[in-house]
């Protein structure tokens, strides 16, 4: 790595939340109810991103599940793309392992297609093709997570898709905290293949710094919008680097005072009413979009994912 690139990368290791002159109040510790809460969700089951040498899909899932169990996380929704099973036969074992661990599954579209690339009929097909897998796995599976967390740019198509979900009993799984965890998985596979321990160490440091910075940013946005903490819904992905980092990531959230909750419990908060219920009119789902709509300042993100592309090249 060139010296200038390394200096730029090191400068990103300290999470910075811009426009945060008024600090977010620290959580009180007297009662569990006073603590900020976090619902963890995972996308792209059963297979996300390139596997590093020696890793397996089932091994990644087992490592993540073990970290959740050790941290006392008892309810995690995993959102599935059934097309992954066609690409990687045998990966369906991840879904069985996930359910055996007591975690729920939801619908993420068959091939992870963006609604903007589909017709309404095509969107319906994407939803339907996943349903036999979900029904066979059991549980409360009628939660839908839009691929790319994107409800589409065409209002008519967006509303038609919501009507389809409502007619078929789905709730929408919103996202109110994400730090782009997916972007670390490909460079991690490269670093493992090159036996580059220094590169892996850089990935570890930046991953935790980005996650920590987004904690402060998400809580700040919630306070600007609602004057309080809200139950945050975290988006993660079932990748090999996520598996490596999960114990430390969960420890970070615990150190920041979070109690873990479930997706259904989090989205019972009134701020998620229009997000979870597709029968209601659409409104911007992200905290950033809601701030922008109210002409409130949006805090800048603290980490540029583009810096990861240079690692282990």
Helices and strands as residue ranges (DSSP letters): H 3-10, G 32-34, E 37-45, H 57-71, E 77-80, H 83-87, H 93-100, E 104-107, G 115-117, H 120-137, E 143-144, G 147-149, H 155-167, E 171-172, H 183-193, H 197-226, E 232-237, H 240-255, E 259-261, H 263-266, G 270-272, H 273-276, H 287-293, G 305-310
